[in-house]
Amino acid sequence: MMLPLGKLKIDLLEQLLPQPDRDTRVIVGPKIGEDAAVIDFGESYLVAKTDPITFATDEIGWYLICVNSNDIATMGAVPKWLLTTILLPENRTTEASVRRIMEQINTACNHFGITLCGGHTEITYGLDRPIVIGQMLGEVGKDKLIVSSGAQAGDDLILTKGLGIEATSIIARECEADLLAKFSPTFLNRAKQYLTSPGISVLEEALIAVETGGVHAMHDPTEGGVATAIHELAHAANLGVVVWQDALLISDETARLCHELNLNPLGVISSGALLIAADPTKSNEIVSAITERNIPCQIIGQLLPPESGCWLEVDSQRCPLPIFETDEITKVFSE
């Protein structure tokens, strides 16, 4: 059976992951719901992550830095060093296009205070677009590490920015010509700017949440959207969850684009949103601290004991929280 586009199913991926490594310096190894690996480096932990950019081509360098650094930030760490592999399509790559990608990467690194340490670049056969893969390294004090498995029953579940931030930017940038028949250039320009406003980086709100205190876990919604990320967080912590649909944040641009393309906004790629599992005595303080920085933020649910299951509450009625093993945005690019 051929596998669909996107991430592997959770149950299949879990079968493929190795058993805990015998190297005792690996503090967090491969596990569903954990955003990065953690390695003991003496006085601090090294946090390591690798992620490719596959859907986006426009501003691919900015996507690369944000997506990889987000996963470092969710562990309570500071992203510091980047290595990147750039695979470029045969017969479609010019010197100008390579320079443009490298300029984007350098600009984003400078913006976020990250050092590009090395990598590899080549022209590759069989590609129809550039593929850029990042490996981000960060550092965190041993008493500051945050892991998804740290979420606790009774925690409030907080969401920043909203559903489909990254998807909104990708769709507007990659499908602009087709969408102009339905949407004005002004509308599409607003959607394209979601890359930087509200932005697909979560570094600022992650830092605010950690400094405020009471954070038990954070997770970065990417492929499969916010709903799948909530499942991953609950899975990592062996918990259930209830999400209140009326509390979910979604912008007009995201809602209209998803409606037009028949995409469920719960299941579209959502870098830029941050899930925070927090002590309920601190959650309102976290929300206030983040919103004071003009970042939308709201409590959207609660973590439950594992036997409770994962639910979406709609008009006081509970239905199973959907999980999207194939990101909804793939419908746009597979047609």
C-alpha positions, 0 to 999 in steps of 0.5 A: 500500500502506498503511503499518503503525502505528509508525516507518517501515521503516529502508530506506524512512526511509533513502531519505527522509532528505536528503543531508548538508547544506551547512551545515558547522555541522551535525555530526550530521544525520539518520541511522538510529541517531543519537538527535539532531542536533548543531550547532556553537555555537562553544565547544560543541555544541547537541544537538537532538531531537524526539519525540512521545508517542503510545501513553501518555495517563496521565502523558503529561508525564513520558513526554514529558520522559524520552523526549526527554531520553534521546536528548540523554543518549545523545549525552553531552550534558546536556538543558537546554531544552524546547519542546512542542506539545500537540494536544488532542482536540475535544469531549474536552478540559476545562480541568482536563485541560489543567492536568493535562498542564501540571502533569505537564510542569512537574513532570518539568522541575523533577525533571530540571533542564530549562527549559520555554522555549515551544511551542504548545497547541491543540484539534485535530479528528480526535484521540481522545486527546492528542498531545504533541510535545517538542523538547529541546535540550541541550549538550555539550563538543566533546570529550565528544560520543558518537555511535552511529557511534562503536561499534567491532568488538570492543566489548562491548554493555551493556544497563541495566534490561532489556527493555520497561520503558516497555511494561510501564508503558504496558500496565498503565496503559492496559489496566488494566481488561481486565488485572484479570481476569488479574492482581491490583491489586498486580501491576498497580500494580507494573507501572504504577510502572515509569514511575518505578521502575526508570523510563524515564529513562536520564540517570543511567546515561548520565552514570555510563557517560560518567564511567567512560570507555571508551564508544564509543556509546550508543543509546536503545531506543524503538519496536521495542524493544531488538532494533530498537535494536541493529540501528539501532546496528549500522547506524549504525556499519556493524557486525555484532553477536551478542546472547546471549539468556540475558544479556538482562535482563527482569523478572517483570512484563514477562515475564508481561504480554508472555506474556499479550498474546502480545508478543515482549519483544524488540520492545516499546517500551523507553525506560528501557533504555540500550544502551552500546557500550564498550571491552572493557577498560572494560566491566566497570568501567562495569557495576560503576559502574552496578550500584552505583547499584542500576541493573540492568546487564549485558553482553549481546553483542559488536559484530562486523565488518560482514560477520558480520551481526546474530545472537541466540545461543540455547543456543549456536545463532545465529539472525538477530536479529529486527527489529520494524518495527512495535512489538509494543505496537501489537498491543494498541492496534490490536485 
